[in-house]
Amino acid sequence: MGKMFFNILTTFAEFEADLIRLRTREGMAVARARVKLHGKQPKLSERQHKELRCMHDAGEHAMSDLAELFSVSRSTVYRTLARPPPITDC
């Protein structure tokens, strides 16, 4: 009796997981159709990116100093500097 009850609960859980998967895919398709699916936004704004690039190009700050100034991790600083540079007036 307990084994049968467990199998029924498992079947309902699997059905619910399938419904969630289906709804997620439908939602992503609708967002893609509306061009609303952009992914994760960058930590630093365009203005901050320009300022970070200018400060790095000046050579006065270490990477850890830049990370501390902008309140981000060092890897974020490296990733930001790897992106194409914005048009700046340094």
N, C-alpha and C positions, 0 to 999 in steps of 0.2 A: 504493500500500500504506500509506504514512504517513498519507494523507488519510483512509482508511477507519479506521485505528487511532484517529486523533484524533476522528472522529465517534463511534466506540464509547465512548471515554472521556467525551466530552461527554454522551452519552446516560446513562451511569451517574451522572455528576455531577448531572445534572438530576433523575434518579430519586431520588437520595439527598436532594437539596434538597426535593423534594416530600414525602418521608417525614418529614423534620425538621419541615416546616411542618404536616403532619398531626398528628404527635405533640404539637407545641406547642399546636395548637388543642384537641386532646383533653384535654391537661393543664389548660388554662385553663378548659374547660367543667366538668371535674371539680372544680377549685378553686372556680369560681363556684357550683356546686351545693352545695358544703360551706361556702360563705360564708367562704372563706379568701383571697379575692382582694381585698386592701385598697389596693394601690398603695404608693407610697413613703411611709415614715414621716417625720413632722416631725423636724427637727434638734433642736428644743428640747422638753423634756418639759413637761407641764402646769404643774408647779411653776416651771420656768424661765420659761415663758410669763407666769405671774402676776407673778413677780419683775421680768421685763423690762417688763411693762406698768406696774407701780408705779414703777419707776425712770424710765420715760419720762414718765409723768404728773406726777412730781415736778418735772420740768424741769431737773434738775441735771446731766444727761449728754447729750452730743451722740450722734448716731446712730453715728458711728465709735467713740466710747468704749464704747457698749453692745455693738457688734459685737466689740470687742477683749475686753471683760469676759467675754462668753459664748463666745468663740472660734468665731464664725461670721462670715459676710460681711455687709456692710451690707444687701445685698438680702434676706438671710434675716431681718434685723431688721425691714425694711419689710414683708415678707410676713407675719411673725408678728404685727405690730401691725395688719395689715389683717384678720386673722382675727377672728371674734367674740370679744369679751373674756370671759375666764373670771370667775367670781364671786370678787372679791378683797376683802381687808381692808386696804387701803392707808392 
